[in-house]
Amino acid sequence: MTSLSDAEIQALHDALNDEYHAWAVFYQVLKDFGPVRPFLNIRDSELRHIEALQQLFRFYNLPIPINPWGTAPVPRFSSLKDASEAGVQAELENVDLYRRILGATERPDILQVFRHLQAASQECHLPAFQRAAVRFGAEGTSAAADAPEPAASRPSRRHCGGRGCCGRGHRWAEGTSV
């Protein structure tokens, strides 16, 4: 197997650190506000993203970094509206991160994972946080987050066919079902 370039290794580290951070922030929001959508669903999705990236680390025989955000302080928010608005900003930054690191490699397996993670941010997580910011701004209660959304307002799952980053077993890289 051909070894990865320094740029590819750095891209994998950047992606994993970003996913670790997102998971830790959403975990803290859930600790502070309880099991509130969309944070609950997206926190679980971030875990699948972490697992997909860790699979690449294993495939390329790279040591998997420990999540530095497990002990480092993460942002805390005074309201679900503030947390949702921060989620919007974080997803925009995540899309930009993947836009940048996609240029670090031409390896199909890494590109596939990066593209799926970018699509999850842009097509699933970002719209969910945008809707939550409006919902929490208007009603300001966690009860609003627990109400089912109308099907017409849910984002398209085109990037993964309704599975994977959005929730139900997806092929991230050859031979990997996360």
C-alpha positions as CSV (number, residue, x, y, z in Angstrom):
1,M,0.0,0.0,0.0
2,T,1.3,3.5,-0.9
3,S,1.8,5.6,2.2
4,L,-0.1,8.8,2.6
5,S,1.4,12.2,2.0
6,D,1.8,14.7,4.8
7,A,-1.0,16.7,3.4
8,E,-3.3,13.7,3.3
9,I,-2.4,12.8,6.9
10,Q,-3.0,16.4,8.0
11,A,-6.4,16.4,6.2
12,L,-7.5,13.3,8.0
13,H,-6.4,14.8,11.3
14,D,-8.2,18.1,10.6
15,A,-11.4,16.2,9.7
16,L,-11.3,13.9,12.7
17,N,-10.6,16.8,15.1
18,D,-13.5,18.8,13.7
19,E,-15.8,15.8,14.1
20,Y,-14.6,15.2,17.6
21,H,-15.2,18.8,18.5
22,A,-18.7,18.8,17.0
23,W,-19.6,15.6,19.0
24,A,-18.3,17.2,22.2
25,V,-20.2,20.4,21.7
26,F,-23.5,18.6,21.0
27,Y,-22.9,16.3,23.9
28,Q,-22.6,19.4,26.2
29,V,-25.7,20.9,24.8
30,L,-27.6,17.7,25.5
31,K,-26.2,17.7,29.1
32,D,-27.3,21.3,29.5
33,F,-30.7,21.1,27.9
34,G,-31.7,17.4,27.8
35,P,-32.5,15.1,24.8
36,V,-33.4,17.8,22.3
37,R,-33.7,17.6,18.6
38,P,-31.8,18.3,16.4
39,F,-28.8,18.0,18.8
40,L,-29.6,14.4,19.8
41,N,-29.8,13.2,16.2
42,I,-26.8,15.2,15.0
43,R,-24.6,14.2,18.0
44,D,-25.3,10.5,17.0
45,S,-24.5,11.4,13.4
46,E,-21.2,12.9,14.4
47,L,-20.3,9.6,16.1
48,R,-20.8,7.8,12.8
49,H,-18.6,10.5,11.1
50,I,-15.9,9.8,13.7
51,E,-16.1,6.1,13.1
52,A,-15.8,6.5,9.3
53,L,-12.7,8.6,9.7
54,Q,-11.2,6.2,12.2
55,Q,-11.8,3.4,9.7
56,L,-9.5,5.4,7.3
57,F,-6.9,5.8,10.0
58,R,-7.0,2.0,10.6
59,F,-6.9,1.2,6.8
60,Y,-3.8,3.4,6.4
61,N,-2.2,2.1,9.6
62,L,-2.2,5.5,11.2
63,P,-2.5,5.9,15.0
64,I,-6.0,7.2,15.8
65,P,-5.8,10.4,17.8
66,I,-7.6,10.5,21.1
67,N,-10.4,13.0,21.3
68,P,-8.8,16.2,22.8
69,W,-12.3,17.6,23.4
70,G,-13.1,14.9,25.9
71,T,-11.4,16.9,28.6
72,A,-11.0,20.3,26.9
73,P,-13.7,22.9,27.6
74,V,-16.3,23.4,24.9
75,P,-18.7,26.2,24.4
76,R,-21.8,26.4,26.5
77,F,-24.9,28.3,25.6
78,S,-27.5,30.2,27.5
79,S,-30.4,29.0,25.3
80,L,-31.2,26.5,22.6
81,K,-31.6,29.3,20.2
82,D,-28.0,30.4,20.8
83,A,-26.9,26.7,20.6
84,S,-28.7,26.3,17.3
85,E,-27.2,29.5,15.8
86,A,-23.8,28.3,16.9
87,G,-24.7,25.0,15.1
88,V,-25.4,26.9,11.9
89,Q,-22.0,28.6,12.1
90,A,-20.2,25.4,12.9
91,E,-21.8,23.6,9.9
92,L,-20.9,26.4,7.6
93,E,-17.3,26.2,8.8
94,N,-17.4,22.4,8.4
95,V,-18.4,22.7,4.8
96,D,-15.5,25.1,4.2
97,L,-13.1,22.7,6.0
98,Y,-14.1,19.9,3.7
99,R,-13.9,22.1,0.7
100,R,-10.3,22.9,1.7
101,I,-9.2,19.4,2.5
102,L,-10.8,17.7,-0.5
103,G,-7.8,19.1,-2.5
104,A,-5.3,17.3,-0.3
105,T,-5.9,13.9,-1.9
106,E,-6.9,12.0,-5.0
107,R,-7.6,8.7,-3.1
108,P,-11.1,7.6,-3.9
109,D,-11.8,6.1,-0.4
110,I,-10.7,9.3,1.4
111,L,-12.5,11.5,-1.1
112,Q,-15.7,9.5,-0.7
113,V,-15.7,9.9,3.1
114,F,-14.8,13.6,2.9
115,R,-17.6,14.3,0.4
116,H,-20.2,12.4,2.4
117,L,-19.2,14.3,5.5
118,Q,-19.4,17.6,3.7
119,A,-22.8,16.7,2.3
120,A,-24.0,15.7,5.7
121,S,-23.1,19.2,7.0
122,Q,-24.5,21.1,4.0
123,E,-27.6,19.1,3.3
124,C,-28.7,17.7,6.7
125,H,-27.1,19.4,9.7
126,L,-27.1,23.0,8.4
127,P,-30.8,23.0,7.5
128,A,-31.7,21.2,10.8
129,F,-29.9,23.9,12.8
130,Q,-31.4,26.7,10.7
131,R,-34.9,25.3,11.4
132,A,-34.1,24.9,15.1
133,A,-32.8,28.5,15.4
134,V,-36.1,29.7,14.0
135,R,-38.1,27.3,16.2
136,F,-36.3,28.1,19.4
137,G,-36.3,31.8,18.6
138,A,-40.0,31.8,18.1
139,E,-41.0,29.5,21.0
140,G,-37.9,29.3,23.1
141,T,-38.7,25.9,24.6
142,S,-37.3,22.5,24.2
143,A,-40.8,21.1,23.7
144,A,-40.8,22.7,20.2
145,A,-37.8,20.6,19.3
146,D,-39.5,17.4,20.2
147,A,-42.5,18.0,17.9
148,P,-42.3,16.1,14.6
149,E,-41.3,18.1,11.6
150,P,-43.6,18.1,8.6
151,A,-42.1,15.8,5.9
152,A,-42.0,18.7,3.4
153,S,-39.6,20.6,5.7
154,R,-37.1,17.8,6.1
155,P,-33.9,18.0,4.0
156,S,-33.3,15.8,1.0
157,R,-31.1,12.8,1.7
158,R,-29.7,12.6,-1.9
159,H,-26.1,12.5,-0.9
160,C,-26.5,9.2,1.0
161,G,-29.8,7.8,-0.1
162,G,-31.4,8.4,3.3
163,R,-28.7,6.4,5.1
164,G,-25.3,6.9,6.6
165,C,-24.6,10.4,7.9
166,C,-28.3,10.8,8.2
167,G,-28.7,7.6,10.1
168,R,-29.0,4.1,8.8
169,G,-25.9,2.2,7.7
170,H,-24.0,3.7,4.8
171,R,-21.0,2.6,2.7
172,W,-18.4,5.3,3.5
173,A,-15.4,3.6,2.1
174,E,-14.8,0.3,0.3
175,G,-15.7,-2.5,2.7
176,T,-16.8,-0.1,5.5
177,S,-20.3,0.1,6.6
178,V,-20.8,2.7,9.3
